[in-house]
Amino acid sequence: MAEQPKEGFGPWPQPAPRFFEDAAPAVLHVPEDVQKDWNKEVGRRYIRQIVFKTIPTWLWSRRNPGVVPVDDDRFCEILCDGIFSKFLTPESLFDAPDRALFVDYLSGAKGPGLGDGVGWFKSDFTPMRLVPSDSDSATAPSVVLFKRGEDLSYELVAIAVNDEVFDASHDGAWTRAKYFALQGAGVLTTLLMHPKLHFPSNSVDAITRSRLPAGGTLSKFLLPHFRLALAVNYAVLYGTQTVLKPGRLYSPYPGTQKEHDEIVATLWRGFKHPDGTPNRAYPRYSLDLEAPVIHSPYGDFLGHYHRTLLGFIRKVAAEIVASPSEAVSRWADYCASWLPGFPNASQVYDAELLARALTSIVLDVAVSHSADHFIYGKVNEREVPFRLHTTQPSLDRRDEPDLQTLVTSGDNFNYRMCTLMFFCPYVIEHLANIDYGFGTPQLREANICLLYTSPSPRD
């Protein structure tokens, strides 16, 4: 791992407190200008929302206790499109424990069998093992088995909770299993899947600010996308008022802050099955140089954006590699030492490799990040609960749970405050409005063309 250069000062990555190299590197010294920008654009909004949204949200939660019914079709709609579809994993990536768990369904001994379907998929929420049940909430690891049809729609087949497998024939236990799976989807989306877009690129952000000339093409291109990131990420992971700390008006999660931190760390170190074998649904982090693979229309949308950005960024990369510099070479080595998969100095002047690395980062921090917030801001908190007050499902118990008491009014209040403050999107600057200030006519023209070629969510 490259050491921080002696000359000059600026933000710099370091091993994460409490986790050392077992979590995404941290940046603990936020530049003053970034912090002031965050205070103005984000911090003030939080204060306004606490002042003006607390009472209306409390009244809403009193009028809307419990959860709402989620039938099997609606369950598929929730988990198989949009932000939750990131968990969909094809059978080619099933591990031995998955096959053992669902052996009767995969073989056709139980359930509908594959028939004319095109494949099996799972949504794996087993990192919920990191948050054990306590007096505040019941939790459980779960895995959902889906069958995908020729029309690319999904059919819910079975849900494993702990080591027991349920299907629609199990009545009330099936209902409970669905809510535990939805709980896993919500908690792990917001503490693991979405944070993948936040924390790994922290290192590139800090190194870019500290080691690249401010007027160079590379810093002009990257810094607009990193505008608030260091301050946002610090506030989430290390701020005294973080949403990860239980007891706040806007803290909706089951478990302790230490347990929440463990889930966040999983995005970097990966996750294993109970038998100690790697879970291929949660590999150790490495920067992916290809378009994200998400088996849903949401994945198609992000794929369209990846192609659009890559076409633009290839032009940026071509100019950078045409004029090699010591600053860019050292920047690449520093970034590669902190971010697995990032091209080092011997690779960075491969224009295609550099373009793909930059595209992956910009897609994460500028497009996927905003799209995630747009979608989760529309999630019905009463369909995807975070805290649950019921027993875990059991094959020996089939009575229906009381949906009015599965979550409390207080749970819904905390969750809705969190949604309003942290999950709903609040746009500071549109991607289409960014003027990078490039110095060459070719790149200025490319900047303008990008404004007119970005795909819309309807494409």
CORZINOR-V44007 format. One record per run of one state. SS is the DSSP state (H for helix, E for strand, C for the rest). FROM is the first residue (numbers start at 1). TO is the last residue. If there is no record, write none. Layout:
SS|FROM|TO, SS|FROM|TO
//
This chain:
C|1|13, E|14|14, C|15|15, E|16|16, C|17|19, E|20|20, C|21|25, E|26|26, C|27|31, H|32|63, C|64|71, H|72|79, C|80|81, H|82|87, E|88|90, H|91|93, C|94|95, H|96|101, C|102|102, H|103|107, C|108|118, E|119|124, C|125|125, H|126|130, C|131|133, E|134|134, C|135|136, E|137|138, C|139|141, E|142|148, C|149|153, E|154|161, C|162|163, E|164|166, C|167|167, H|168|197, C|198|201, H|202|211, C|212|216, H|217|226, C|227|228, H|229|238, C|239|256, H|257|269, C|270|271, E|272|272, C|273|277, E|278|278, C|279|279, H|280|282, C|283|296, H|297|322, C|323|325, H|326|338, C|339|350, H|351|376, C|377|387, E|388|388, C|389|393, E|394|394, C|395|396, E|397|397, C|398|408, H|409|423, C|424|430, H|431|433, C|434|440, H|441|453, C|454|459
//
